[in-house]
Amino acid sequence: MTGRRRWSTEDILDAAAELLRTGDTESFSVRKLAAVLGTDSSSLYRHFRSKTELLRAVADRILLSAMDDYRPEGDWKQRITTLALRVREAFGQHPQLAAVWGRYASGGTGSRLVMEEVLQALRESGLPDAEIPARYHRIAVLIAALIASEAGVSTLTPEEYEQGMELFRVAVLGADPGRFPALAHFARDVRPLGEDRLAVFEEILAVQLAHIEAAIG
């Protein structure tokens, strides 16, 4: 009689990532994952103590992929910008997992590598050590928020996106000038959230880094 296959931790994470890619975090469960793998939930809990721990591990693999072959180049601002764009691109390929990262964070190797690089870059900037943790926190929150926001847009179906665009056009172009004078005035120049995401990401990050640079001077 052939026993059940013994799944490795990496096998479980691969299956979880695929299940999240085709679904969402709200409907994800250890029971569903076990069914996909043809096993029972108890066998997965030998690898991960909870659903949250499993989700954190999946998100950490995305951070690991972002750090793969990474080499710090340029000054401290270039290092942080390059790193942020790599993390953005990695989660852009797995937008469902961006929400996982934003919600659950991660304490794995990928997370530590990202943290180490940002902290090293901030040290190189000349900031006093006492100010670095707070500056790091602001950068981390900013990057995570921007990436999670982008992921929310990119996971929409074409039908959902078009519905959203139609609602945007109605809300903006159809705004009553008497009640919403500023909105009516700028209506034709206001862009929906889904446009120019990369340029906005880079610009907002650059403003934060410039603020740090000004504090050093």
N, C-alpha and C positions, 0 to 999 in steps of 0.2 A: 504493500500500500504506500503510495507516494504522499509524503507530508506536504504541508503548505510551504510555499517559498518563503525564505527568510529575506526580508527587505532590508537593505542597508539604509543608513541615515540619508545618504545622497540620493538613493532611489526615492525615498519618501519625499524629500525636498523637491526633486524633479517633478513628481506627480502632483504635489501641492501647488507648485508654481504654474503648472499647466491647467489645473482645475481653477485657480484664481484668474488665469489669463482668459479663460472662456466663460467665467462667471463673475461673481463679485464677493467681497468679503462678508457681506451680511448673510448670504446664503451658504457660505463655506462652512463646513463642519468636519470634525474628525471622522464622524460616521460616514459621511459621503466620500471622504478620501479613502477610508478603509475599503469601502465598496468598490472604488475604482481599482484598488490594488488587489482585490479579491481576498481580503483578510478581515480581521475584526479589530475594533477600536483598541482593545486592550493591548494588542501587539504593537500599535503605534505609540501608546503611552509608555512603552519601555524605552522609547527614544526621546520622547518629549512629554513633559509632565502635564502640559495643558495646551489648549488650542492657541492661546496667546504666545506661549513659548515657541510653538511651531511657526506661527506667522512671523514672529520676530526673526527666526532663523531663515525663513524664505526671503524676507526683505534684506537681511544681511548679505545674502548671496549676491543681490543686485549691487550692493556697495562694493563687494569684493570684485565683481566684474568691472566696475568703474575704476578700480584701482589697479587692475591688471595691466602690467607693463608701464604703469605711470612713473614718470621721472620728473622731479621738480625742475622747472626752468624759468628763467626770468626773475624779476624782482618779486617782492612779497605779494603785491597786488595781482601780478600776472599768475602767480602760483595759485592763489585762492580762486581767481576767475577761471583758470583752466580746470581746476578740480571741480568747481561748481558746475561747469558746463559738461564735464564728464559724468557727473552724478545725474544731471538733468537728462542727458542722452540715454544713460542706462535705464532710468525709470521710464523714459519715453518709449522704450521698446516693451516695457511691461507696466503700462499705466495703472492697471488694477493694483499692482503692488506698491505704487506710490502712496495710495491711501493707507495701506498697511503700515508703511514706514512712518507716515505722518501721525498715525494714530497710536501705534505701539512702540515706535522707535526700535532700537537694536543695540545690543551690548556685545555683539560678536566681533570677530576679527575685522570684518569689513568696516564696521562702525569705528573701531579703534584706529584703523589706518587713516580714515577720513579725518577723525578728530586730531590725530597726531600731526597730519600735514597742515591743517589750518592753524593749530597752535604753534607749530614750528615757523610758519610763515608770519604769524603775528609777532613772534619773538624777533624775527628778522627785521620787522618794521621799525623796531626801536621803541615800541610801547613798553612802559614799565611793567614788570611781571604782575604787579597788583591789579592792573587794568585788563590784562589779557583774558581771564575767564569771562568777564562780563561782555567784552567785545566778541569773544568767540560765540557766546550764547546768542547774541543778536544776529550774527551771521548765520548760525545754524538754523534759528527760527525762520529767518528770512528765506533761506534756500529751500527749506522743507515746505514752507507755506506756498512759495511760488511753484514748486514742482507739483505739489498736491493739487493746486488750483489748475495747472495745465492738464494734469491727468484727468481731472473731472470733465474737462471739455473734450479731450481726445477719446474718452470711452463712450461718447454719445454715438448712437447709430445715425446714419445719414438722415433718416426721417426725423429723429429727435433734434438733430442739429438744425435742420431746415425749419422745424416748428419754432425753435428758439430764435432763429434769425427773423422769422415773421413776427414773432412777439416783440422782438427788439425794434423792428421797423415801425410797428404800430405804436409802441410805447414812446419812441423817440420822435419820429417824423410826424406822428399824429398828436403830439403834446399840445395842449391848450395854452396858447401864449399868455392868456390872462392869468392862468393859475401857475404855469411853469414858464415864466418869461426867459430865464437863462437857458433852460433846456431847449426851448423853441429856437432861441438865437443860435445855439451851437449845434443844433440837431444834425445838420448835414456833415459836420466834422467829427462828431462823436463816433468812436469805433466800437464794435462789439468786443466782448472779452476774448473771443477766439482769434482775433487778428494780431499779427506781429508779435507773437509770444516770445520768440527768441530775442528780438530787439528790446522788448520791455524787460525781459529777464536780465539782460546784460546791463541795461541802463540803471535799473533799480539797484543792482549789486554794485555798480560803479559808484553810485551816489553814497552808498554805505561805506565803501572803501575810502572814498574821498573824505568822508566825515572823520574816519579814523586818522587819515593822513593829516588832516587839519589839526586834530587834537595833539598829534606828535609834534607838529611845528610850533 
